[in-house]
């Protein structure tokens, strides 16, 4: 099964998600957050940089929990930054 390529909006949404997670991480180390979320540091790095624009739901949920950010707030932040000002 071949996955269809992502469109521009999907890639941008992944970048916004990465930025939101990076902002929520603040001064905490990638190592600490990745460990708390049960993922590799490299996975976190790729998500934060937007290189993984569509991470698995359970990965995002684990990161949100590790960062103390409700999923609804994270989703709203990613949507809000997409809206024109």
C-alpha positions as a LaTeX table, in Angstrom:
\begin{tabular}{lrrr}
\hline
Residue & $x$ (\AA) & $y$ (\AA) & $z$ (\AA) \\
\hline
Unk1 & 0.00 & 0.00 & 0.00 \\
Unk2 & 1.42 & 3.33 & $-1.07$ \\
Unk3 & 0.62 & 6.35 & 1.02 \\
Unk4 & $-0.48$ & 9.37 & $-1.03$ \\
Unk5 & 1.80 & 12.39 & $-0.74$ \\
Unk6 & 0.82 & 15.08 & 1.74 \\
Unk7 & $-0.55$ & 18.33 & 0.47 \\
Unk8 & 0.85 & 21.71 & 1.44 \\
Unk9 & $-1.68$ & 22.33 & 4.21 \\
Unk10 & $-0.94$ & 18.94 & 5.80 \\
Unk11 & 2.79 & 19.68 & 5.80 \\
Unk12 & 2.21 & 23.15 & 7.26 \\
Unk13 & $-0.08$ & 21.70 & 9.94 \\
Unk14 & 2.72 & 19.30 & 10.90 \\
Unk15 & 5.13 & 22.22 & 11.19 \\
Unk16 & 2.67 & 24.11 & 13.39 \\
Unk17 & 2.27 & 21.03 & 15.59 \\
Unk18 & 6.04 & 20.78 & 15.93 \\
Unk19 & 6.29 & 24.45 & 16.85 \\
Unk20 & 3.52 & 24.10 & 19.43 \\
Unk21 & 5.21 & 21.09 & 21.02 \\
Unk22 & 8.57 & 22.86 & 21.05 \\
Unk23 & 7.02 & 25.89 & 22.73 \\
Unk24 & 5.32 & 23.66 & 25.32 \\
Unk25 & 8.63 & 21.91 & 26.01 \\
Unk26 & 10.20 & 25.24 & 26.94 \\
Unk27 & 13.50 & 24.78 & 28.73 \\
Unk28 & 12.98 & 21.07 & 29.36 \\
Unk29 & 15.44 & 18.85 & 27.53 \\
Unk30 & 14.41 & 16.73 & 24.57 \\
Unk31 & 15.82 & 13.72 & 26.41 \\
Unk32 & 13.58 & 14.29 & 29.43 \\
Unk33 & 10.42 & 14.87 & 27.41 \\
Unk34 & 11.07 & 11.96 & 25.05 \\
Unk35 & 11.71 & 9.65 & 28.00 \\
Unk36 & 8.50 & 10.75 & 29.75 \\
Unk37 & 6.53 & 10.22 & 26.51 \\
Unk38 & 8.12 & 6.84 & 25.82 \\
Unk39 & 9.51 & 7.83 & 22.43 \\
Unk40 & 13.00 & 8.28 & 21.07 \\
Unk41 & 14.73 & 11.65 & 21.12 \\
Unk42 & 15.11 & 11.38 & 17.35 \\
Unk43 & 11.35 & 10.96 & 16.94 \\
Unk44 & 10.74 & 14.06 & 19.07 \\
Unk45 & 13.35 & 15.98 & 17.08 \\
Unk46 & 11.68 & 15.01 & 13.79 \\
Unk47 & 8.22 & 15.97 & 15.03 \\
Unk48 & 9.39 & 19.32 & 16.40 \\
Unk49 & 11.22 & 20.14 & 13.16 \\
Unk50 & 8.22 & 19.18 & 11.02 \\
Unk51 & 10.05 & 16.32 & 9.32 \\
Unk52 & 7.31 & 14.00 & 10.60 \\
Unk53 & 4.22 & 16.06 & 9.75 \\
Unk54 & 1.71 & 13.34 & 10.63 \\
Unk55 & 2.86 & 11.60 & 13.80 \\
Unk56 & 0.68 & 8.82 & 15.19 \\
Unk57 & $-2.15$ & 9.90 & 17.46 \\
Unk58 & $-0.79$ & 7.95 & 20.42 \\
Unk59 & 2.60 & 9.61 & 19.98 \\
Unk60 & 1.01 & 13.06 & 20.07 \\
Unk61 & $-1.14$ & 12.03 & 23.05 \\
Unk62 & 1.93 & 10.76 & 24.92 \\
Unk63 & 3.80 & 13.99 & 24.20 \\
Unk64 & 0.86 & 16.10 & 25.31 \\
Unk65 & 0.66 & 14.17 & 28.57 \\
Unk66 & 4.41 & 14.40 & 29.13 \\
Unk67 & 4.25 & 18.15 & 28.57 \\
Unk68 & 1.10 & 18.64 & 30.66 \\
Unk69 & $-0.83$ & 20.06 & 27.68 \\
Unk70 & $-4.41$ & 18.89 & 27.07 \\
Unk71 & $-4.92$ & 17.52 & 23.56 \\
Unk72 & $-7.77$ & 19.96 & 23.02 \\
Unk73 & $-5.50$ & 22.90 & 23.83 \\
Unk74 & $-2.79$ & 21.58 & 21.54 \\
Unk75 & $-5.28$ & 21.09 & 18.73 \\
Unk76 & $-6.70$ & 24.58 & 19.22 \\
Unk77 & $-3.24$ & 26.09 & 19.17 \\
Unk78 & $-2.35$ & 24.35 & 15.90 \\
Unk79 & $-5.66$ & 25.45 & 14.35 \\
Unk80 & $-5.41$ & 29.00 & 15.71 \\
Unk81 & $-1.98$ & 29.57 & 14.20 \\
Unk82 & $-3.37$ & 28.46 & 10.83 \\
Unk83 & $-6.07$ & 31.13 & 10.77 \\
Unk84 & $-5.30$ & 34.38 & 8.97 \\
Unk85 & $-5.00$ & 37.43 & 11.17 \\
\hline
\end{tabular}
